[in-house]
């Protein structure tokens, strides 16, 4: 059993954190007047955020939301989404954020799958999807913010978000009924290979993950964290959780779509912690005026979501020489697996690092036997961050959660293929489902993509396997060139043949203006297929 997180106050008295929303409650108790959240022109203090989420919790309870009920939030990065997240937890319910940028039908799927009893949504993005919500037989309440004439006329039974909060006594905290073993959130994976899967996480899971990550990032109340990643995406959500855990300030941006706007906000707010995806790093590298902004406050850069290339790491080191760069690896099913200490970046640049604190990992072959250094095996994770399973999918849960080395426990078989060196550092190879079998050889897409991105003409690349009448499957490459670069498919194949084995050399190359990306910013391989 993992010990609960311990936090302190100015008097030196230790206070125990057992539920996720204890983070907000404790920071509000210690520093009620400090700005917790910046979003657009709004600046919200910890005290206000705590009281408004209390009021929302009571509003949900009065409308029939009970302990363990699922509540869906359909909104982007903004103050209301943040209040809704903490309010749902305080109502002893289970929260699930759905990104409005998700593909059509996602909201309806999640509402039905979760049998959600309440929906809290941004009217501006919910209008096309609310017809799906109305068909859900389990919904007891719909709350909307930003209501306009069209939505008000169409949804008379929907409650105004702000009015629902204002109707409650702000001094009345909601009843505390959850235990740390209760579900806190169900986070849906991107569903790039099919329908989204709901990952079940308890309060204990999420507090353990935040505690572990905070310990090596050394985040503190003087930090200013940027979050331009969707709060529906666990990498984005944990920026808010960790900021509020230590009493730091969170700067929310809708996305990285307007990079100069985000960079200007970073400079004004004095951002100290910058979380990035590889795709975002490429956008920053294209920004010719980056050096015109004062970004000297950035002390820590975290990179996750995919493996960074050597070129991207070099760009970050050049552009943020004062910052420590943490390359990290993880998946929604356990939040975070590994991190690469910044001091190891130069000597092990392609590694995703070592196990995070309070976590064990190892690699196994197809028969479940542990493999040694440099052998490819499936990554297995043991620790307090491991999910409880997939919502309403016992078969898939059984495939991923299997008996561990100690009696009665279950460990996570991730489906990720990796290797480890003699020092125990992990190297990602491929998702097991993504491996391309060509000419009898297993080809890891990442290896081919790294070879492509090493070419000076190539900005971004992705590869997939396609049926081939002779090879079984062949490697097909999708390439985005740097501005002004001219190179042919044959030139790229010849360059790859100098560093890759024959089965890994792309048999076809498609040039694109941009790679398709999902709502979280990751490359959408299904769209490429």
C-alpha positions in Angstrom: 0.0 0.0 0.0 1.3 3.4 -1.0 1.6 5.9 1.8 -0.7 9.0 1.4 1.0 12.2 0.3 2.1 14.5 3.0 2.1 18.3 2.7 3.1 20.9 5.2 2.0 24.4 6.2 3.7 27.5 7.5 3.5 26.3 11.1 5.4 23.1 10.1 2.3 20.9 10.8 2.1 18.0 8.4 -1.2 17.4 6.7 -2.3 14.2 4.9 -3.6 14.2 1.3 -5.8 11.3 0.7 -8.3 12.6 -2.0 -7.3 14.4 -5.1 -9.2 17.5 -4.3 -7.4 17.8 -0.9 -4.7 19.4 -3.0 -6.9 22.4 -3.9 -8.4 22.5 -0.4 -5.0 22.6 1.3 -3.5 25.2 -1.0 -6.6 27.4 -0.6 -6.3 27.1 3.2 -2.6 28.1 3.1 -2.8 30.9 0.5 -6.4 31.9 -0.3 -5.5 35.2 -1.9 -2.8 33.8 -4.2 -3.6 33.6 -8.0 -4.1 29.9 -8.8 -5.2 30.1 -12.4 -4.7 32.5 -15.3 -6.9 31.9 -18.4 -7.5 34.6 -21.0 -8.2 37.8 -19.0 -9.3 36.0 -15.9 -7.2 35.6 -12.8 -8.7 33.4 -10.1 -7.3 32.9 -6.6 -7.1 29.7 -4.7 -9.8 30.9 -2.3 -12.3 31.7 -5.0 -11.6 28.5 -6.9 -12.1 26.5 -3.8 -15.4 28.2 -2.9 -16.8 28.1 -6.4 -16.0 24.4 -6.8 -17.6 23.8 -3.4 -20.8 25.5 -4.6 -20.8 23.5 -7.9 -20.4 20.3 -5.9 -23.5 21.2 -3.8 -25.4 22.2 -7.0 -24.6 18.7 -8.5 -25.7 16.9 -5.3 -29.0 18.8 -5.1 -29.6 17.7 -8.7 -29.3 14.0 -7.8 -25.6 13.3 -8.4 -24.5 10.6 -6.0 -21.3 9.1 -4.8 -19.7 7.1 -7.7 -21.8 8.7 -10.4 -20.0 9.7 -13.6 -20.1 13.3 -14.7 -18.8 14.4 -18.1 -17.2 17.8 -18.7 -17.3 19.0 -22.3 -15.1 22.1 -22.5 -11.7 23.4 -23.5 -8.9 24.9 -21.3 -10.7 27.6 -19.3 -11.7 28.6 -15.8 -15.1 26.8 -16.0 -13.5 23.5 -17.0 -11.1 23.8 -14.0 -13.9 24.6 -11.6 -16.0 21.8 -13.0 -13.2 19.3 -12.5 -12.7 20.0 -8.9 -16.4 20.4 -8.2 -17.3 17.0 -9.6 -14.6 15.4 -7.3 -16.0 17.3 -4.3 -19.4 16.0 -5.1 -17.9 12.5 -4.5 -18.5 11.7 -8.2 -16.2 10.5 -11.0 -15.0 13.0 -13.5 -14.4 12.6 -17.2 -13.3 15.5 -19.4 -14.1 15.2 -23.2 -12.2 17.4 -25.5 -14.5 19.5 -27.8 -11.9 19.0 -30.5 -12.5 15.2 -30.5 -14.0 13.6 -33.5 -17.8 13.8 -34.0 -19.7 11.4 -31.9 -17.2 11.2 -29.0 -19.4 13.0 -26.5 -22.4 10.8 -27.3 -20.1 7.7 -27.0 -18.7 8.7 -23.6 -22.1 9.7 -22.2 -23.6 6.4 -23.1 -20.5 4.4 -22.1 -20.3 6.0 -18.7 -24.0 6.2 -18.2 -23.3 9.7 -17.0 -25.8 11.3 -14.7 -24.7 14.9 -15.4 -23.1 16.9 -18.2 -21.3 20.2 -17.7 -20.5 21.9 -21.0 -19.5 25.0 -22.9 -22.5 26.0 -24.9 -20.3 27.5 -27.6 -19.0 24.1 -28.5 -21.8 21.9 -27.2 -24.6 22.9 -29.5 -23.9 20.4 -32.3 -23.4 17.6 -29.7 -26.3 18.4 -27.3 -28.7 16.4 -29.4 -26.7 13.3 -28.6 -26.8 14.3 -24.9 -30.6 14.6 -24.9 -30.9 11.0 -26.0 -29.0 9.7 -22.9 -31.5 8.1 -20.5 -29.2 8.4 -17.5 -28.7 12.2 -17.5 -30.3 14.0 -14.6 -28.7 17.4 -15.1 -27.2 19.5 -17.9 -25.2 22.6 -16.9 -24.1 25.1 -19.6 -21.8 28.1 -19.4 -21.7 30.7 -22.1 -25.3 30.2 -23.0 -26.6 32.2 -26.0 -30.1 32.7 -27.4 -29.9 29.6 -29.6 -29.0 27.2 -26.8 -31.3 28.9 -24.3 -34.3 28.4 -26.6 -33.4 24.9 -27.5 -32.4 23.6 -24.0 -34.9 25.0 -21.5 -34.1 22.2 -19.1 -30.4 23.0 -19.0 -29.2 24.9 -15.9 -26.9 27.9 -16.3 -23.5 27.1 -14.8 -23.0 30.4 -13.1 -26.5 30.6 -11.8 -26.2 27.1 -10.3 -23.1 28.2 -8.4 -24.5 31.5 -7.3 -27.6 29.7 -5.8 -25.5 27.8 -3.3 -24.1 28.9 0.1 -20.4 29.5 -0.6 -19.6 28.9 3.0 -21.1 25.4 3.0 -18.6 22.7 2.0 -20.0 19.6 0.4 -20.1 16.3 2.4 -17.0 14.3 2.1 -17.9 10.7 1.4 -15.2 9.4 -1.0 -12.3 7.1 0.1 -8.9 7.1 -1.7 -9.8 3.7 -3.2 -12.8 5.2 -5.0 -12.6 6.2 -8.6 -11.6 9.8 -9.2 -11.5 10.0 -13.0 -12.1 8.0 -16.1 -9.7 9.3 -18.8 -10.4 8.2 -22.3 -7.5 7.2 -24.6 -7.4 8.8 -28.0 -9.0 5.8 -29.6 -6.7 5.9 -32.6 -7.1 2.2 -33.2 -10.9 2.0 -32.5 -13.4 3.3 -30.0 -11.9 5.3 -27.1 -11.1 3.2 -23.9 -12.0 4.6 -20.5 -9.0 4.2 -18.1 -10.2 4.0 -14.5 -8.1 5.8 -11.9 -8.7 6.1 -8.2 -7.8 9.0 -6.0 -4.9 7.0 -4.7 -3.7 6.3 -8.3 -3.7 10.0 -9.1 -2.2 11.3 -5.9 0.6 8.7 -6.1 1.4 9.8 -9.7 1.4 13.5 -8.8 3.6 12.8 -5.7 6.1 10.9 -7.7 6.4 13.3 -10.6 6.6 16.4 -8.3 9.4 14.8 -6.3 11.8 14.7 -9.3 10.7 17.9 -11.0 11.0 19.7 -7.7 8.0 21.8 -8.4 7.2 24.4 -5.7 4.7 27.2 -4.9 7.0 29.8 -6.6 6.6 28.0 -10.0 4.4 29.1 -12.9 3.3 26.2 -15.0 2.1 26.6 -18.6 -0.7 24.3 -19.8 -1.5 24.6 -23.5 -2.3 20.9 -23.7 -5.9 19.8 -23.4 -7.2 19.1 -19.9 -8.9 16.1 -21.4 -5.4 14.7 -22.1 -3.7 13.4 -18.9 -0.4 15.2 -19.7 -2.4 18.5 -19.7 -4.6 17.5 -16.7 -1.7 16.7 -14.5 -0.2 20.2 -15.0 -3.2 21.6 -13.2 -3.2 18.8 -10.5 0.5 19.3 -9.8 0.3 23.1 -9.8 -2.5 23.1 -7.3 -0.8 20.4 -5.2 2.1 22.8 -4.3 0.2 26.1 -4.6 1.9 27.2 -7.8 0.3 29.3 -10.5 -1.2 27.7 -13.6 -1.4 29.5 -16.9 -4.0 27.9 -19.2 -4.0 28.4 -23.0 -6.5 26.9 -25.4 -3.8 25.2 -27.4 -0.5 25.7 -29.1 -2.2 26.6 -32.4 -1.2 30.3 -32.1 2.4 29.7 -31.0 3.5 33.4 -30.9 0.5 34.2 -28.7 1.4 31.4 -26.3 5.1 32.5 -26.2 4.1 36.1 -25.5 1.9 34.9 -22.6 4.8 32.8 -21.3 7.1 35.8 -21.2 4.5 38.1 -19.5 3.6 35.5 -16.8 7.2 34.4 -16.2 6.5 30.7 -16.9 9.0 28.4 -15.1 7.7 25.0 -16.1 7.1 24.3 -19.8 5.5 20.9 -20.8 5.9 20.0 -24.5 5.0 17.4 -27.1 7.4 16.7 -30.0 4.9 18.3 -32.5 4.9 21.5 -30.4 8.7 21.5 -30.3 8.7 21.6 -34.1 6.3 24.6 -34.1 8.5 26.5 -31.7 11.5 25.7 -33.9 9.7 27.3 -36.8 9.1 30.6 -34.9 11.7 33.0 -36.2 11.1 35.6 -33.5 11.5 33.3 -30.5 14.7 35.0 -29.4 12.9 38.3 -29.2 10.9 37.1 -26.1 12.4 37.0 -22.6 12.0 33.3 -21.6 14.8 33.3 -19.1 12.3 32.3 -16.3 11.9 28.8 -17.8 13.8 26.5 -15.4 12.3 23.2 -16.4 11.1 21.7 -19.6 9.2 18.4 -19.6 8.8 16.4 -22.9 6.4 13.5 -23.3 3.7 12.1 -25.5 6.3 10.6 -27.9 10.1 10.2 -28.2 11.9 13.4 -29.1 14.5 13.4 -31.8 18.1 14.5 -31.3 17.4 17.6 -33.5 14.5 18.6 -31.2 16.5 18.1 -28.0 19.3 20.2 -29.5 16.9 23.0 -30.3 15.6 23.1 -26.8 19.1 23.1 -25.3 20.0 26.0 -27.6 16.8 28.0 -27.1 16.5 27.4 -23.3 20.1 27.1 -22.1 19.1 27.8 -18.5 16.4 25.1 -18.3 16.7 21.5 -17.2 15.1 19.1 -19.7 13.3 16.1 -18.5 12.5 13.5 -21.2 9.6 11.3 -19.9 7.6 8.3 -21.0 4.2 7.0 -19.9 0.7 6.0 -20.9 -2.7 6.9 -19.6 -3.0 3.5 -17.9 -0.3 4.4 -15.3 0.3 8.1 -16.1 4.1 8.0 -16.0 6.6 5.2 -16.2 10.0 6.7 -16.6 12.0 9.9 -16.7 15.5 10.7 -17.9 17.4 12.8 -15.4 18.7 16.0 -17.2 22.3 15.1 -16.3 22.0 11.9 -18.3 20.6 13.6 -21.5 24.0 14.0 -23.1 25.2 10.5 -22.5 21.9 8.7 -23.2 20.0 11.0 -25.6 17.8 8.3 -27.0 16.7 6.8 -23.7 13.4 7.5 -22.0 15.1 7.0 -18.7 14.6 5.1 -15.4 11.6 4.2 -13.4 9.9 7.1 -11.6 9.9 7.0 -7.8 7.7 4.4 -6.2 7.5 2.4 -9.4 9.1 -0.8 -10.7 9.5 -1.9 -14.3 10.9 -4.8 -16.3 10.7 -6.4 -19.8 9.2 -9.7 -20.7 9.1 -11.9 -23.8 6.1 -13.5 -25.4 6.0 -16.2 -22.7 6.2 -13.7 -19.8 9.8 -14.4 -19.0 12.0 -11.4 -18.1 14.6 -10.5 -20.7 18.1 -9.2 -20.3 20.0 -6.1 -21.5 19.4 -5.1 -25.1 16.8 -7.7 -25.8 13.4 -6.4 -27.0 10.5 -7.1 -24.6 7.1 -5.8 -23.5 7.3 -3.2 -20.8 5.6 -4.2 -17.5 4.8 -1.7 -14.7 4.3 -2.3 -11.0 3.3 0.5 -8.7 0.5 2.6 -7.1 -0.1 4.5 -10.3 -1.4 1.5 -12.3 -5.0 1.8 -13.3 -7.9 -0.2 -12.0 -8.8 -1.4 -15.5 -10.8 -0.3 -18.5 -14.3 0.9 -17.9 -16.8 -1.9 -18.7 -14.2 -3.9 -20.6 -13.2 -6.9 -18.4 -11.6 -8.8 -21.4 -9.3 -6.0 -22.3 -8.6 -5.4 -18.6 -7.5 -9.0 -18.2 -5.1 -8.7 -21.2 -3.4 -5.6 -19.6 -3.6 -6.4 -15.9 -2.0 -9.7 -15.1 -0.8 -11.4 -11.9 2.4 -9.9 -10.6 5.4 -11.3 -8.7 3.7 -11.0 -5.3 0.5 -12.9 -4.3 -2.8 -11.2 -5.1 -1.4 -8.2 -7.1 -1.8 -7.2 -10.7 0.7 -5.5 -12.8 0.4 -3.6 -16.1 1.5 -5.1 -19.3 1.7 -2.0 -21.4 1.9 -3.3 -25.0 5.0 -1.2 -25.5 8.1 -2.8 -26.8 11.4 -1.6 -25.3 15.0 -2.5 -24.5 17.2 -1.7 -21.5 20.9 -1.1 -21.3 23.3 -2.5 -18.7 22.6 0.5 -16.5 18.9 -0.1 -16.5 17.9 2.8 -18.8 14.9 2.2 -20.9 14.7 2.7 -24.7 11.3 2.8 -26.5 11.1 0.6 -29.6 7.5 0.6 -30.7 3.9 -0.1 -29.8 3.4 -3.9 -30.3 0.5 -3.1 -32.6 2.5 -0.7 -34.7 5.4 -3.1 -35.5 5.7 -3.7 -39.2 6.6 -7.3 -40.3 8.3 -7.0 -43.7 10.4 -9.7 -45.4 10.2 -11.8 -42.3 11.8 -9.0 -40.2 10.1 -6.9 -37.5 10.5 -3.2 -38.2 10.0 -0.6 -35.5 8.4 2.6 -37.0 10.4 4.8 -34.6 13.7 3.6 -36.0 12.7 4.5 -39.5 11.2 7.8 -38.4 14.5 8.7 -36.6 16.4 7.9 -39.8 14.1 10.1 -41.8 14.2 13.0 -39.4 18.0 12.8 -39.3 18.0 14.0 -43.0 18.5 17.8 -43.2 15.7 18.2 -45.6 13.1 16.5 -43.4 11.0 18.4 -40.8 8.6 15.6 -39.7 8.0 12.0 -40.6 5.8 9.1 -39.8 5.7 5.6 -41.2 3.1 2.8 -41.4 3.0 -0.7 -42.7 1.0 -1.4 -45.9 0.2 -4.7 -47.6 2.8 -5.9 -50.1 2.3 -8.8 -52.5 5.9 -10.0 -52.0 7.1 -8.7 -48.6 3.9 -9.3 -46.7 4.0 -5.7 -45.6 6.2 -2.8 -46.7 7.2 0.5 -45.0 5.4 3.5 -46.3 6.7 6.9 -45.2 4.9 10.3 -44.9 7.3 13.2 -44.9 7.0 16.9 -44.3 10.0 18.8 -45.7 11.7 21.9 -44.3 10.8 25.1 -46.0 12.7 25.4 -49.3 14.0 21.8 -49.3 13.8 19.8 -52.5 14.3 16.1 -52.4 12.8 13.2 -54.2 11.3 9.9 -52.9 14.3 8.1 -54.5 16.7 10.4 -52.7 15.1 9.6 -49.4 15.1 5.9 -50.0 18.8 5.9 -51.0 19.7 7.9 -47.8 17.8 5.5 -45.6 19.4 2.5 -47.2 22.7 3.7 -45.8 21.6 3.5 -42.2 18.7 1.0 -42.2 18.4 -2.7 -43.0 16.7 -3.4 -46.3 13.3 -4.4 -44.8 13.1 -1.0 -43.0 13.8 1.2 -46.1 10.6 2.9 -47.2 9.3 1.4 -50.5 7.1 4.5 -51.0 7.3 8.1 -49.8 4.4 10.5 -49.7 5.1 14.2 -49.3 2.6 16.2 -47.2 2.3 19.8 -46.1 1.6 18.6 -42.5 1.1 15.3 -40.7 -2.5 14.7 -39.5 -2.7 15.0 -35.7 -5.4 14.1 -33.2 -6.9 16.3 -30.5 -3.9 15.8 -28.2 -1.4 16.8 -30.8 -0.1 13.3 -31.4 0.3 12.0 -35.0 -2.9 10.2 -36.1 -1.6 7.0 -37.7 -5.2 5.8 -38.5 -5.7 8.9 -40.6 -2.4 8.1 -42.5 -3.7 4.5 -43.1 
